[in-house]
Amino acid sequence: MAELGDRIISAWRRAAADLGISFTTPWHTLTADHRRVSYLGLVHGFGGLTGTVVRPLQLGELRLYEELDRDLHVAKLGERHAVYDPLVFRGTLLEWGYTGPPSQRPSWIPPADRDRAG
């Protein structure tokens, strides 16, 4: 069986194709002290202004979602996001909130969320 991280990447690739969103894998960023940190990928336009980086949930972690800065959030994902289920992934994206350009907003986002986002 593939590692959790590989299965999460595969599921987000399917979500990107099915839901019309942008996902880049892998994703690297620099910390404030200039250390390079790698993530499984970046879900563009949801969560932070730049998006949300995803990584596997580690045993014992309590916080599932955190903000690196105003532009970039971190989602720690487990088995629920290791297999693509359109309802689960749509729900996750709606919870994070759309932050991308209005012209690229997916049509499946409900009108109330469309009015609040962007």
Sequence and secondary structure as in RCSB ss.txt:
>XXXX:A:sequence
MAELGDRIISAWRRAAADLGISFTTPWHTLTADHRRVSYLGLVHGFGGLTGTVVRPLQLGELRLYEELDRDLHVA
KLGERHAVYDPLVFRGTLLEWGYTGPPSQRPSWIPPADRDRAG
>XXXX:A:secstr
   HHHHHHHHHHHHHHHHT  EESSEEEE TT  EEEESEEEETBSSSSEEEEEE  TT   SEEESSSSEEEE
EE GGGSS  HHHHHHHHHHH B S GGG  TTS HHHHHH  
